[in-house]
Amino acid sequence: MGNKMDEMSGTEPKTKKSPGKETHQKGKKCPNFRKPLVTVITVSYNSRNTIRDTIESVLHQTYPFVEYLIIDGLSTDGTVEIAESYREAFARKGFSYRIVSEKDEGIYQAMNKGVSMAKGDLIGLLNSDDWYEENAAACAVSVYRKTHYDMMYANLRMVKRDGTVFIKKSRYRKHYITTREWNHPTTFITREMYGIYQYACKGNADDLDLMLRIRKDGRKVVVVPKVLANYRLGGSSNQKQPKVVWKRFLSKYGAYRDNGYSRWYLLECILMEGGKLFLA
């Protein structure tokens, strides 16, 4: 896998930097290089119907050094009780497990909260209706040891409401960036990078915005050609109500423009929202 991985890794060409950011062409080795701790963060709110799959996918990770944080927004449907029921299982596995349930200001503020609490060297964010493949953390560590990436992402299995599935493949292109080739549930970012970049809490494309900032600043990005996570279509990012679609569109287009990308990305955003309407 080493040679193929090297071919698919990339560093964004030197372009206009974000204010106050230094460009690094190579990733920096984490302090615990031999046994890096992987932190997984799940943000939840009234997720009782799906969160068991999410939690169990973290519990069943084959990599032995895992920290799991559930950041809940005061769920009222039993989500927290379900999460609490796994404490003993995580203790037996030897994984650190923490649940915080309190009011937040939205999903990205909750993600920032989780990142600020994380002790891991590599950090992944897994939504409460998605789930990992059992080798996700192990893969993130293995690839890090070979490449010292700043950010890594991989292929994603998409699950439609009727149970049919398809694979959304990741890809790295230097001069064109599209969310059709990037999968947030498979993304792992180093703790060092999260010390520099936080979610802006401006809209529902804050994950795209953070990825664009990392790439614009020339950080080391590696793409892995294998499925590491599973994504249920039909969640908040796939809602079809006209007002929701319009808000998503504006947020995504704003992220591109705020990071210096061409107005032609208007067409990319239209294409993405049209695809979501068709697939969901």
C-alpha positions, 0 to 999 in steps of 0.5 A: 500500500505504501507506493500507492499511498504516496501516489495519492497523497498531495500537498496543495500548491503554494497559493495565497495563505490564510492570515497568520498561517504558516505553510508546511509542505510536510506533516510534522511527526506526532509525539507518540509516533509509535502508539498514537492515541486516536480520538473519535468524537460523535456529536449527537442530539435525539439520535436513539434510532441510530447511535447504537451502530455508531457507538458499536463501530467505535467499540469494535475498532481493532486498533487498541489505543482509542479515546471516544467522546460523545458530545450530546446536545441535551437529548430528550429521547434516550440517546444519553441513556443508550450511550451510558449503557456502553460504559462497561463494554468500553472499560473492558476493551480498555478504551477511554469513554466520556459522555458530555450532555449539555446545551450547545450552539449547534453541531460545529460548536459541539465539534469544537468542544469535543476537539478541545477535550480530545487527548488523541494525536489523530482525531476523527469526527463520526456523526451519530447516524454513521459508523466506521469500518472496524479497521478505520482507526488502525488505517489512520494510524498506519497511514500516518506512520508512513506519511505524517499527514496533516489530514487524511480521508478515504472512500465512503459507503453510502446507504440509501433509505431502501438499503441499496449502497454505493461507494463514494470515492475520494480523490485528490486534485490540486487545482479543483476541489469538490465535496464529491471527492471528499468524505468528512466521516472518513477524515482524520486530522492531527491534533496539531492541525486542530490547534490551528484550525477550528470550525468557524460556526458560520453555517452548515458547510463549516466542515468544507470551510475547514478542509479548504483552509487546510488545503489552501495553507499547503498542509499535507493531505493524503487520500486512502483508496479504501472504505473506512466509514458508512453514511446514511442518506436522509440526514440533515445534510440531505433534507429536501425542503426548499429553504434548507436546500437554499441555506445549504447552497449558500453556505457551501458557495460561501465557503468556496468564495471565502477561501478564494475560489472562483465564482465558477464553483457556483456550478459545483454547488448547484450540481451537489445540491441537485445530486442530493435531491436525487439520491436522498 
